[in-house]
Amino acid sequence: GGYGGFGYSRRELSDLHYLDVQSMLWTEVGSTAKGPCPEPRSGHMAMAVQLNLVVAGGKNSTTEFGDIHVLDCSLEPPVWKAYDEALPELRWNFGMRSFMAMPNWRMVIFGGRGRDEETGEETLLNDVLLVDTTNFRVQKPEVLGDPPPARADMELVFDPKHGNLVVFSGYGVEWWDDMYSLDVSSMVGPSYALKDIFPRKGPLTGGTEIDLIGLDFPNSMDVVIRFEWELKVHGREVKEFFDVEGRFQSQ
């Protein structure tokens, strides 16, 4: 995608190429891919999510988009799948970043340009969208703190160590040289996931040995399992917990 062409025609494109970094050879993919290819556009975002290429939003000289297209590169030839009107509004020139949120991948979208709901005029955005890549449903999570001024053409970076999404620069009423961070650790969660517990029932007296089954548990000699619950004390919810030592069994 993007725009270009011979003689400064600045026409929107819908082609797709990939670069083999071993041979440094470009290859066109668009002519062989099957399924509903995205319309020619620019101002969109393209992001790799495992073996999928996700294309979201954008615009061209006649249309503005709020869709998501996914190219499944695990198939031969690759196949496009369209999620029309996946985004809650038309959006372009925004920022997008993907990250692993065990056990699935998610994407965060920030800012960009869109249309004012009342006047229909072009406007700058500074909201946050969360995309579940298992079904490409989009949510607007509750965000605390003072957001960055509305902007487009910014850069997003995800810091997996601290679970922060970093917003840098961009253009609004002026070119910004600032930096903001959003703590998305509650969306990302830990680097492992709990899938099952056995046995699922036991005596109220406790003392039953259990097996926890999950993904990417760290192989450590220091395993602590925390059980948490909530109680109502004088009308207030109070969290309590109890820690027990565990033992890593297998990868």
Secondary structure, DSSP 4 states (H G I P E B T S, - for coil): --EE-GGG--EEB---EEEETTTTEEEE-TTT-BS-PPPSBBS-EEEEETTEEEEE--B-SS-B---EEEEETTSSS-EEEEETT-SSS--BS-EEEEEEETTEEEEEEEEEEEE-TTT--EEEEEEEEEEETTTTEEE-----SPPPPS-BS-EEEEETTTTEEEEE--BSSSB---EEEEE-HHHH--SSEEEEEESS---TT-----EEEEES----S-EEEEEEEEEEETTEEEEEEEEEEE-----
